[in-house]
């Protein structure tokens, strides 16, 4: 059944890919089957982020037989969120759909995203009901709690990048040219009218995941320090708390000496306290260093990505 959408509307589906030779043809067939059930004029934009397998060859084959399938080839691996940025920069659709090409974002869910989007929302994102191992789920929960405590705006990492939004949201995102990209946080900042759906995330059947726990942690911490100043304030609060505790302990020992005449002893406690304070100081300096690194990256003002070549697309191309 066709979705009830304005026939003049167009959709650009941005799909970053890296080493997905086993999935890309299946993805193409499934996304085609789904989009042909809508009344939208559409295009798929594969952003190839320096694959080392036959992904490039597969993309070329698909683009040559179907002009609705476009491709952007980057000169090297700039990163997942940088590749998404490239796709959105080139997208000309009234509606933008972001998703991964590893089939863990099922193309069939797009129909549900469209249904909720058509209820007057600027953006709808898909929140995955994860089937990850217990330890990885626990780690993700801890990261989400930290993000909620330390970020200026609510961010839920379980939403991934799978979402749909309108041209106004896309243009706002395009205007944000910071070099350290954190798309999930950047899209939550403007405050557009947003809705959520949930979907069962299937296990990856072919290929290897690009996001292990360490990379997810790096993304969250990097995004947090480029998105919020609360970690810096955390260092201030931590310093104040430790100073207060130290003052109280100092007063306790002074009073004990004045009242009872007891000398302060405990070489071990002094050493432990020194190591504790030293570790806290290094931790806070590390946070400051992360922010300084962000400033250094922004000041250089290098391009977010570099395009090697494209297929079936340029920045002036409209969807046919």
C-alpha positions in Angstrom: 0.0 0.0 0.0 1.4 3.4 -1.0 2.3 5.9 1.8 0.1 9.0 1.8 2.8 11.5 0.8 2.9 14.6 -1.4 3.8 13.3 -4.9 6.2 16.3 -5.3 8.3 15.3 -2.3 11.7 13.7 -2.8 13.8 11.6 -0.4 17.5 11.2 -0.1 18.7 8.1 1.7 22.2 8.6 3.1 24.0 5.3 3.7 27.7 5.3 5.0 29.4 2.1 4.1 32.8 0.6 4.8 33.7 -3.1 4.0 30.1 -4.1 3.3 30.6 -6.2 0.1 28.6 -9.0 1.6 25.6 -6.8 2.4 25.4 -4.1 -0.1 23.6 -6.0 -2.9 21.0 -7.3 -0.4 20.6 -3.8 1.0 20.0 -2.4 -2.5 17.3 -4.9 -3.2 15.5 -4.4 0.1 15.7 -0.6 0.0 14.4 -0.7 -3.6 11.5 -2.9 -2.7 10.6 -0.7 0.3 10.8 2.7 -1.5 8.8 1.5 -4.5 5.9 1.0 -2.2 5.9 4.7 -1.5 4.9 7.6 -3.8 8.2 9.4 -3.2 10.8 10.1 -5.8 14.0 8.9 -4.2 17.7 8.4 -4.3 20.2 6.4 -2.3 23.5 8.0 -1.6 26.2 5.5 -0.6 29.2 7.2 1.1 32.1 4.9 0.7 34.6 5.4 3.5 37.8 3.8 2.2 36.8 0.1 2.1 39.5 -2.5 1.6 37.2 -5.3 0.2 35.1 -5.3 -3.0 32.6 -2.7 -1.7 33.7 -0.1 -4.3 33.3 -2.6 -7.1 29.8 -3.5 -5.9 28.7 0.1 -5.6 29.9 0.8 -9.2 27.9 -2.1 -10.5 24.7 -1.0 -8.8 25.2 2.7 -9.8 25.7 1.7 -13.4 22.4 -0.2 -13.6 20.3 2.1 -11.5 20.7 5.9 -11.7 18.7 6.4 -8.6 21.7 4.9 -6.7 24.4 7.5 -6.2 27.8 7.2 -4.6 30.4 9.5 -3.0 33.9 8.0 -2.6 36.1 9.6 0.0 39.9 9.7 -0.3 40.5 7.9 3.0 38.6 6.7 6.0 37.4 9.9 7.6 35.0 8.2 10.0 31.4 7.2 10.3 29.9 10.6 11.2 32.1 12.4 8.7 30.8 10.1 5.9 27.2 10.9 7.0 28.1 14.6 6.8 29.3 14.2 3.2 26.0 12.4 2.2 23.8 15.1 3.8 25.9 17.8 2.1 25.2 16.3 -1.3 21.6 15.2 -0.6 18.9 17.2 -2.5 15.8 15.5 -1.2 13.0 17.2 0.8 13.2 14.3 3.2 16.5 12.9 4.4 16.8 9.3 5.7 20.0 8.3 7.5 20.8 4.6 8.1 23.7 2.2 8.0 24.1 -0.3 5.2 24.9 -3.4 7.3 21.2 -4.5 7.5 21.1 -3.9 11.2 18.9 -1.0 10.3 16.2 -2.9 8.4 15.0 -0.9 5.4 11.4 -2.0 6.1 11.4 0.2 9.2 11.5 3.2 6.9 7.7 2.8 6.3 7.1 3.2 10.0 9.4 6.2 10.2 7.5 7.8 7.3 4.1 7.2 8.9 5.2 9.0 12.2 7.0 11.7 10.2 3.8 12.5 8.3 2.0 13.2 11.6 3.7 16.7 11.6 7.1 15.9 13.1 10.4 17.5 11.9 12.4 14.4 12.8 11.7 10.8 13.8 14.4 8.5 15.0 14.4 4.7 15.5 15.4 3.5 18.9 16.8 0.0 18.8 15.7 -2.8 21.1 19.2 -4.2 21.4 20.1 -7.9 21.4 23.7 -7.2 22.4 25.6 -9.3 25.0 25.0 -8.5 28.6 28.4 -6.8 29.2 28.0 -4.6 26.1 24.5 -3.6 27.1 25.7 -2.8 30.6 28.5 -0.7 29.2 26.1 1.1 26.9 23.8 1.8 29.8 26.7 3.3 31.9 27.7 5.5 28.9 24.1 6.7 28.5 23.9 7.6 32.2 27.1 9.6 32.0 25.9 11.4 28.9 22.6 12.3 30.6 24.5 13.7 33.6 27.2 15.6 31.8 25.5 16.8 28.6 23.6 20.0 28.2 20.9 18.4 26.1 19.4 14.9 26.3 21.2 12.3 24.2 20.2 8.6 23.9 22.9 6.6 22.3 20.5 3.7 21.7 18.9 5.7 19.0 21.9 5.2 16.6 21.8 7.3 13.4 18.7 5.6 11.9 16.2 8.5 11.5 14.2 10.6 9.1 14.0 14.4 9.0 13.0 17.3 6.8 15.0 19.8 4.7 14.9 22.4 7.5 16.7 20.0 9.9 19.1 19.0 7.1 20.0 22.6 6.4 20.6 23.3 10.1 22.9 20.3 10.3 24.8 21.4 7.2 25.3 24.8 8.8 27.2 23.1 11.7 30.7 22.8 10.4 32.6 21.7 13.5 35.3 19.2 12.7 34.7 16.8 15.6 31.4 15.3 14.5 28.8 13.9 16.8 25.7 13.7 14.7 23.4 12.3 17.4 24.2 15.3 19.7 24.2 17.8 16.9 20.6 16.8 15.8 19.3 17.1 19.4 20.7 20.6 19.9 18.3 22.7 17.7 15.1 21.5 19.5 13.0 20.4 16.4 9.8 18.6 17.0 10.9 15.0 17.3 9.2 11.6 17.7 10.5 8.1 18.4 9.7 4.6 17.2 11.3 1.3 18.4 12.5 -1.6 16.3 14.1 -5.0 16.8 17.7 -4.7 15.7 18.7 -7.9 14.0 22.0 -9.5 14.7 24.7 -8.8 12.1 24.7 -11.9 9.8 27.6 -10.9 7.5 30.7 -8.8 7.9 32.1 -7.3 11.2 30.7 -4.5 13.3 32.6 -1.2 13.1 31.6 -0.2 16.6 33.1 -2.2 19.5 32.7 -0.9 23.1 36.0 1.0 23.0 35.1 2.9 19.8 31.6 3.6 21.2 33.2 5.0 24.4 35.6 7.1 22.3 32.7 8.5 20.3 30.7 9.3 23.4 33.5 11.0 25.2 34.7 12.9 22.1 31.2 14.0 21.4 30.6 15.0 25.0 33.7 17.2 25.1 32.8 18.9 21.8 29.1 19.2 22.7 29.0 20.2 26.4 31.1 22.1 29.0 29.7 20.2 31.9 32.8 17.9 32.2 34.9 21.1 32.9 32.4 22.1 35.6 32.6 18.5 37.0 36.4 19.2 37.6 35.5 22.4 39.5 32.9 20.6 41.6 35.2 17.7 42.3 38.0 20.1 43.4 35.6 22.0 45.7 34.3 18.8 47.3 37.9 17.5 47.9 39.0 20.8 49.3 36.0 20.8 51.7 36.7 17.3 52.8 40.4 18.1 53.3 39.5 21.2 55.3 37.2 19.2 57.6 39.8 16.6 58.1 42.4 19.2 58.8 40.2 20.9 61.4 39.5 17.6 63.0 43.2 16.8 63.6 43.9 20.4 64.8 41.1 20.1 67.3 42.2 16.7 68.4 45.7 18.0 68.9 44.5 21.1 70.9 42.1 19.2 73.0 43.7 15.8 73.6 47.3 16.7 72.7 47.5 13.8 70.2 50.1 14.1 67.5 48.9 13.4 64.0 50.3 10.1 62.7 49.9 8.0 59.6 52.5 8.1 56.9 50.5 5.6 54.8 47.4 7.7 54.8 49.4 10.7 53.7 50.9 8.8 50.7 47.5 7.4 49.8 46.0 10.8 49.9 48.8 12.2 47.7 48.3 9.5 45.1 44.5 10.0 45.2 44.8 13.8 44.7 47.5 13.3 42.0 45.2 11.0 40.1 42.3 13.4 40.3 44.5 16.3 39.1 45.7 14.3 36.1 42.2 13.3 35.3 41.0 16.9 35.3 44.0 18.0 33.3 43.1 15.2 30.8 39.6 16.7 30.4 41.1 20.1 29.9 43.5 18.7 27.4 40.6 17.1 25.4 38.9 20.5 25.1 42.2 22.1 24.1 42.6 19.4 21.4 39.1 20.3 20.1 40.1 23.9 19.9 43.3 23.0 18.1 41.3 20.9 15.6 38.8 23.7 14.9 41.5 26.4 14.5 43.1 24.5 11.7 39.8 24.6 9.9 40.6 21.7 7.6 37.8 20.1 5.5 35.6 17.6 7.3 36.1 15.2 4.5 37.7 15.0 1.0 35.8 13.5 -2.0 37.8 11.4 -4.4 35.0 11.1 -7.0 31.2 10.6 -7.3 28.7 8.6 -9.3 25.3 9.8 -10.5 25.4 12.9 -8.2 26.8 16.3 -7.7 25.8 19.1 -5.4 23.5 20.5 -8.1 21.8 17.3 -9.0 18.0 17.0 -8.5 16.2 13.7 -8.0 14.5 12.5 -11.2 
